[in-house]
Amino acid sequence: MTEILAGPDCTDMAEVRAGVDSLDRELIALLRRRFDYMDAAARLKPERGHVRDEARKAQVIAQARAAAEAQGLPGADIALLWEQLVEASIAYELAAFDRRP
């Protein structure tokens, strides 16, 4: 197995790919944790109509954009990714709400 190096320490594509694959696994684990919160929200919200909250959605995307820009990442691109993430989270939460007893 290839050792996972920091990006700046990589000297060949095998090292780069190993690092990306490792990070992808970590991101999936973090997404699982995020979606666990969607399960909790679906359990706690009193009505299905409370699942979609456009003000909160805008706040989450703006926070992600600002955090990305603070790290030197392209804010607009990160905002687009977060738009997709939030919409997927809403769809997941709606499905979880609909499964409630």
N, C-alpha and C positions, 0 to 999 in steps of 0.2 A: 504494500500500500504506500502511496506517495505521501510524504509528510506535508501537512498543511502549513504553508508559509504565508506571511503577510504579503499583500499585493506587491509592494515595492521590493520585496526580497525574491520574487519569482525570477527565474532565469530561463525557463522554457515553458512551452504551452501545456505540458502535462501538469506542471505545478499550478499554473493559472487555472486549468480546468478542475483540478482537485479542490482548489480553494473555492471556486464558484459552486461546485457540487456540494461542498460542505456547507457553505452559506445558504444554499437553496434548502437543504434539509433543516437548517436552523430557522429559516423564514417560515417554512411550513409548520414547524412546531409553534412558532409565535402566532401564526394565523389560527392554529387550533385553539390557542389560549384566547385570542381575540373573539373567535366565534363562540367560545364558552360564555363570554360576556353577552353575546347575542342571545344565547339560550336563557341566561339569567334575565335579560331584559324582557324576553317574550313571556317568561314566567311571572314577572313582576308588573308589567303594564296591564292596566285594567281593561283596556279596549284595543282591538286590532287597529283602529284608526290612530292610535298613539305611536304605532311603530314608525311611521314616516314622520320625521321632524326636520323640515327643511332648514330651520335656523341652526339646529345642532349640526346637521350635515355641513352647512357652510362653515361653521366654526371649526369642525374637525379638519376640513380640507385646508382652511386658512392656516391652522396651526401646523399642519404637515408641511405646507409650502414654506412657512417661515422657518421651521426647523431645518428643512432641506437647504434653504438659502444660507442659513447660518453655518451649515457644514460645507458650503461651496458647491452644492448640487444645483441642478437646473430646477428652479421652483415651479415653473409652468409644467414641466414634464412630470414632476412629482405630484402636482395638483391633479393632473389627469389620471395618474395611477390611483391616487386616493379617491377620486370620483368613482372609479371602477370598484375599488375596494369597498367603499361605503355602500354603493348600490348592491353589490353582492351580499354585503352584510345585512342590508334591509331585506333582500329577497330571502335570505336564510332565516332571519328573524320572523318574517311573515309566515314562512313554512312551519317554524317552530311554534308560533302562536296558534296556527291552525291545528296542530297536533295536540294541543292542550285538552285535557279531559273536560 
